[in-house]
Amino acid sequence: MENFSALGVIPEFAEKLAERRITLPTNIQRMVIKPLLDEKSVIFRSATGTGKTFAYLVPALQRILADADSAASASKAGPALLICAPTFELCSQIKNEADFLLDGKHNVALLIGSADMGRQIDALKKNRPLAAVGNPGRLLMLAKMGRLKLHSLRFVVLDEADRLISKECAEDMQELARLIAGRPVVAACSATVSARVAEILQPLLDGSEILETDEHEILRERIEHWAIFSESRRKTQTLISFLAALKPKKTLVFAGRSYDAGKLVTAMQRKGIAAAGLFSGMNRKDRKEALDRFRSGKAAVLVSSDLAARGLDIPGISHVIALETNEKKDAYIHRAGRTGRAGKRGIMVTIGDEVEMRRLALLEKKLGIAVHPRELYGGRLYKPEEVEESTNYANANE
């Protein structure tokens, strides 16, 4: 099997990856690194947890650093690498990975909305970053003000590309694209790249083909899928009973639109469960604090919306729980993909009523996965046949 050196990755980056115990490239990294090192634009799709961030960061930064003129121009006419992502949390995560690879030798600017723009402008002027990471709205605003210069871009990355062309981002993204000068190499990626995404991005990508691995590979091989029936009015109690029965160390809960995520967090906290929330309406400081508590283990449960958790790589999530069933298979893929990462196994749990169980059955067929029913009984979680055996045994001994 090819190692990173065989793909053309420089020893400095291979050694940095080894610090994370990443010694062999994933399938998508093998497919993407070479084209980007050859400065060919790509759209690529792969399941979450397969290393998409390093698949574009490693070759983009390597090519920029190999060209002394490109690296030097970042100090004069703006960054050489621009990365767009839809959420503040994902932008911060990408910046941290870029800082890790660069090992403090070059600056990376984090340009996100809700942060102090004056400080961001000062940082662009003083630090003259090699790369900039941000959400489309803030990047566009700084570019139109002339504070973020786009004249020296060698690479542009669109992470979670399907979200970047959604209604809330599309207009900003299109206007930002018009401001980009020259013909930079473009990499667009997501766990799900629909035909519509590919069609919209193709002009920007100069006819590049979509590179993809089996999108259901991790869903089938590393993730176990459970279904727990619950009437809608009892879902919160069912969730609390599940957490009390299994006591998982790190669980991500998708609340869905019909839930007040804040009230759900409060209900769990009243039962002694260390829970935190990540949802709309929170300021950036509170969102960061919630994520930090979850990452560190101080909070065993994080309640989130689909958008807030998009693209997040939080090590050690053993269970993902959905309290609503989305009919679209892409939503299930993104949710389940928060577990079973970095070669580990995980469990995806759906707590739903009769209608949602039917939706889940359809998703089971579409995705080619096996969903196993589970039941809560007497403070423990059982397979249905185990509950029946236990009940029969109890009745026989009365």
ZIMO-V551020 format. One record per residue. N is the residue number from 1. RES is the residue in one letter. OMEGA is omega in whole degrees, -180 to 180 (* if undefined). Layout:
BEGIN
n=N res=RES omega=OMEGA
n=N res=RES omega=OMEGA
END
This chain:
BEGIN
n=1 res=M omega=-179
n=2 res=E omega=171
n=3 res=N omega=-177
n=4 res=F omega=179
n=5 res=S omega=180
n=6 res=A omega=177
n=7 res=L omega=180
n=8 res=G omega=180
n=9 res=V omega=-177
n=10 res=I omega=-178
n=11 res=P omega=-178
n=12 res=E omega=-180
n=13 res=F omega=178
n=14 res=A omega=179
n=15 res=E omega=178
n=16 res=K omega=179
n=17 res=L omega=179
n=18 res=A omega=176
n=19 res=E omega=178
n=20 res=R omega=-177
n=21 res=R omega=175
n=22 res=I omega=-177
n=23 res=T omega=178
n=24 res=L omega=-180
n=25 res=P omega=174
n=26 res=T omega=-180
n=27 res=N omega=-177
n=28 res=I omega=176
n=29 res=Q omega=177
n=30 res=R omega=-178
n=31 res=M omega=-169
n=32 res=V omega=-172
n=33 res=I omega=-178
n=34 res=K omega=178
n=35 res=P omega=-180
n=36 res=L omega=174
n=37 res=L omega=176
n=38 res=D omega=179
n=39 res=E omega=174
n=40 res=K omega=180
n=41 res=S omega=-178
n=42 res=V omega=163
n=43 res=I omega=178
n=44 res=F omega=-177
n=45 res=R omega=177
n=46 res=S omega=-179
n=47 res=A omega=177
n=48 res=T omega=180
n=49 res=G omega=-178
n=50 res=T omega=173
n=51 res=G omega=-178
n=52 res=K omega=-177
n=53 res=T omega=178
n=54 res=F omega=179
n=55 res=A omega=177
n=56 res=Y omega=-178
n=57 res=L omega=-176
n=58 res=V omega=-178
n=59 res=P omega=-179
n=60 res=A omega=-180
n=61 res=L omega=180
n=62 res=Q omega=-179
n=63 res=R omega=-180
n=64 res=I omega=-178
n=65 res=L omega=180
n=66 res=A omega=180
n=67 res=D omega=-177
n=68 res=A omega=-179
n=69 res=D omega=180
n=70 res=S omega=-180
n=71 res=A omega=-179
n=72 res=A omega=-177
n=73 res=S omega=179
n=74 res=A omega=180
n=75 res=S omega=-177
n=76 res=K omega=-172
n=77 res=A omega=176
n=78 res=G omega=-176
n=79 res=P omega=176
n=80 res=A omega=180
n=81 res=L omega=177
n=82 res=L omega=-179
n=83 res=I omega=178
n=84 res=C omega=177
n=85 res=A omega=-170
n=86 res=P omega=-175
n=87 res=T omega=179
n=88 res=F omega=-177
n=89 res=E omega=179
n=90 res=L omega=177
n=91 res=C omega=180
n=92 res=S omega=180
n=93 res=Q omega=-180
n=94 res=I omega=178
n=95 res=K omega=180
n=96 res=N omega=179
n=97 res=E omega=177
n=98 res=A omega=177
n=99 res=D omega=180
n=100 res=F omega=-180
n=101 res=L omega=-176
n=102 res=L omega=172
n=103 res=D omega=175
n=104 res=G omega=-177
n=105 res=K omega=178
n=106 res=H omega=-178
n=107 res=N omega=174
n=108 res=V omega=-178
n=109 res=A omega=174
n=110 res=L omega=-172
n=111 res=L omega=-175
n=112 res=I omega=177
n=113 res=G omega=-178
n=114 res=S omega=174
n=115 res=A omega=-178
n=116 res=D omega=-177
n=117 res=M omega=179
n=118 res=G omega=178
n=119 res=R omega=178
n=120 res=Q omega=178
n=121 res=I omega=178
n=122 res=D omega=-179
n=123 res=A omega=178
n=124 res=L omega=-178
n=125 res=K omega=-175
n=126 res=K omega=-173
n=127 res=N omega=-180
n=128 res=R omega=-171
n=129 res=P omega=174
n=130 res=L omega=-178
n=131 res=A omega=176
n=132 res=A omega=179
n=133 res=V omega=180
n=134 res=G omega=175
n=135 res=N omega=-172
n=136 res=P omega=-177
n=137 res=G omega=-179
n=138 res=R omega=178
n=139 res=L omega=-180
n=140 res=L omega=-178
n=141 res=M omega=-179
n=142 res=L omega=178
n=143 res=A omega=-180
n=144 res=K omega=177
n=145 res=M omega=-178
n=146 res=G omega=-179
n=147 res=R omega=175
n=148 res=L omega=-177
n=149 res=K omega=-175
n=150 res=L omega=-174
n=151 res=H omega=-173
n=152 res=S omega=-176
n=153 res=L omega=173
n=154 res=R omega=-179
n=155 res=F omega=172
n=156 res=V omega=-179
n=157 res=V omega=175
n=158 res=L omega=-179
n=159 res=D omega=-170
n=160 res=E omega=-172
n=161 res=A omega=-179
n=162 res=D omega=176
n=163 res=R omega=-178
n=164 res=L omega=177
n=165 res=I omega=176
n=166 res=S omega=-173
n=167 res=K omega=-174
n=168 res=E omega=-176
n=169 res=C omega=-167
n=170 res=A omega=-176
n=171 res=E omega=178
n=172 res=D omega=-178
n=173 res=M omega=-179
n=174 res=Q omega=179
n=175 res=E omega=177
n=176 res=L omega=180
n=177 res=A omega=-180
n=178 res=R omega=-179
n=179 res=L omega=-178
n=180 res=I omega=-178
n=181 res=A omega=175
n=182 res=G omega=-177
n=183 res=R omega=179
n=184 res=P omega=173
n=185 res=V omega=-177
n=186 res=V omega=174
n=187 res=A omega=178
n=188 res=A omega=-176
n=189 res=C omega=174
n=190 res=S omega=174
n=191 res=A omega=179
n=192 res=T omega=177
n=193 res=V omega=-177
n=194 res=S omega=178
n=195 res=A omega=179
n=196 res=R omega=178
n=197 res=V omega=-179
n=198 res=A omega=-179
n=199 res=E omega=-179
n=200 res=I omega=-176
n=201 res=L omega=-175
n=202 res=Q omega=178
n=203 res=P omega=179
n=204 res=L omega=-174
n=205 res=L omega=173
n=206 res=D omega=174
n=207 res=G omega=-180
n=208 res=S omega=179
n=209 res=E omega=176
n=210 res=I omega=175
n=211 res=L omega=-177
n=212 res=E omega=170
n=213 res=T omega=178
n=214 res=D omega=-174
n=215 res=E omega=-178
n=216 res=H omega=-176
n=217 res=E omega=-178
n=218 res=I omega=178
n=219 res=L omega=-177
n=220 res=R omega=-169
n=221 res=E omega=-173
n=222 res=R omega=-174
n=223 res=I omega=174
n=224 res=E omega=-174
n=225 res=H omega=-179
n=226 res=W omega=175
n=227 res=A omega=178
n=228 res=I omega=-180
n=229 res=F omega=175
n=230 res=S omega=172
n=231 res=E omega=-175
n=232 res=S omega=-176
n=233 res=R omega=-177
n=234 res=R omega=-174
n=235 res=K omega=-179
n=236 res=T omega=178
n=237 res=Q omega=178
n=238 res=T omega=177
n=239 res=L omega=-179
n=240 res=I omega=179
n=241 res=S omega=178
n=242 res=F omega=-179
n=243 res=L omega=179
n=244 res=A omega=-178
n=245 res=A omega=-175
n=246 res=L omega=-178
n=247 res=K omega=178
n=248 res=P omega=-176
n=249 res=K omega=-177
n=250 res=K omega=-175
n=251 res=T omega=176
n=252 res=L omega=-179
n=253 res=V omega=173
n=254 res=F omega=-172
n=255 res=A omega=-177
n=256 res=G omega=-173
n=257 res=R omega=-175
n=258 res=S omega=-178
n=259 res=Y omega=168
n=260 res=D omega=-173
n=261 res=A omega=179
n=262 res=G omega=178
n=263 res=K omega=178
n=264 res=L omega=177
n=265 res=V omega=180
n=266 res=T omega=180
n=267 res=A omega=179
n=268 res=M omega=180
n=269 res=Q omega=178
n=270 res=R omega=178
n=271 res=K omega=176
n=272 res=G omega=179
n=273 res=I omega=180
n=274 res=A omega=-175
n=275 res=A omega=176
n=276 res=A omega=-178
n=277 res=G omega=177
n=278 res=L omega=-174
n=279 res=F omega=-176
n=280 res=S omega=180
n=281 res=G omega=178
n=282 res=M omega=174
n=283 res=N omega=-173
n=284 res=R omega=-179
n=285 res=K omega=-180
n=286 res=D omega=178
n=287 res=R omega=179
n=288 res=K omega=-180
n=289 res=E omega=179
n=290 res=A omega=179
n=291 res=L omega=180
n=292 res=D omega=179
n=293 res=R omega=-179
n=294 res=F omega=179
n=295 res=R omega=-176
n=296 res=S omega=-178
n=297 res=G omega=178
n=298 res=K omega=172
n=299 res=A omega=-179
n=300 res=A omega=-176
n=301 res=V omega=173
n=302 res=L omega=176
n=303 res=V omega=-173
n=304 res=S omega=169
n=305 res=S omega=179
n=306 res=D omega=-177
n=307 res=L omega=-177
n=308 res=A omega=-177
n=309 res=A omega=-175
n=310 res=R omega=175
n=311 res=G omega=-178
n=312 res=L omega=177
n=313 res=D omega=-179
n=314 res=I omega=-176
n=315 res=P omega=169
n=316 res=G omega=177
n=317 res=I omega=-177
n=318 res=S omega=-177
n=319 res=H omega=170
n=320 res=V omega=-178
n=321 res=I omega=177
n=322 res=A omega=179
n=323 res=L omega=173
n=324 res=E omega=178
n=325 res=T omega=176
n=326 res=N omega=-177
n=327 res=E omega=-177
n=328 res=K omega=-178
n=329 res=K omega=179
n=330 res=D omega=180
n=331 res=A omega=179
n=332 res=Y omega=180
n=333 res=I omega=-179
n=334 res=H omega=180
n=335 res=R omega=-177
n=336 res=A omega=-177
n=337 res=G omega=175
n=338 res=R omega=176
n=339 res=T omega=-179
n=340 res=G omega=-176
n=341 res=R omega=175
n=342 res=A omega=175
n=343 res=G omega=-179
n=344 res=K omega=179
n=345 res=R omega=-180
n=346 res=G omega=-178
n=347 res=I omega=176
n=348 res=M omega=-176
n=349 res=V omega=173
n=350 res=T omega=175
n=351 res=I omega=-173
n=352 res=G omega=177
n=353 res=D omega=-174
n=354 res=E omega=-180
n=355 res=V omega=-178
n=356 res=E omega=176
n=357 res=M omega=177
n=358 res=R omega=177
n=359 res=R omega=-180
n=360 res=L omega=178
n=361 res=A omega=177
n=362 res=L omega=177
n=363 res=L omega=179
n=364 res=E omega=179
n=365 res=K omega=-178
n=366 res=K omega=-174
n=367 res=L omega=180
n=368 res=G omega=-180
n=369 res=I omega=176
n=370 res=A omega=179
n=371 res=V omega=-175
n=372 res=H omega=178
n=373 res=P omega=176
n=374 res=R omega=180
n=375 res=E omega=174
n=376 res=L omega=-177
n=377 res=Y omega=177
n=378 res=G omega=178
n=379 res=G omega=179
n=380 res=R omega=179
n=381 res=L omega=-176
n=382 res=Y omega=162
n=383 res=K omega=-176
n=384 res=P omega=-178
n=385 res=E omega=179
n=386 res=E omega=177
n=387 res=V omega=-180
n=388 res=E omega=179
n=389 res=E omega=-179
n=390 res=S omega=179
n=391 res=T omega=179
n=392 res=N omega=180
n=393 res=Y omega=179
n=394 res=A omega=-180
n=395 res=N omega=-178
n=396 res=A omega=-177
n=397 res=N omega=178
n=398 res=E omega=*
END
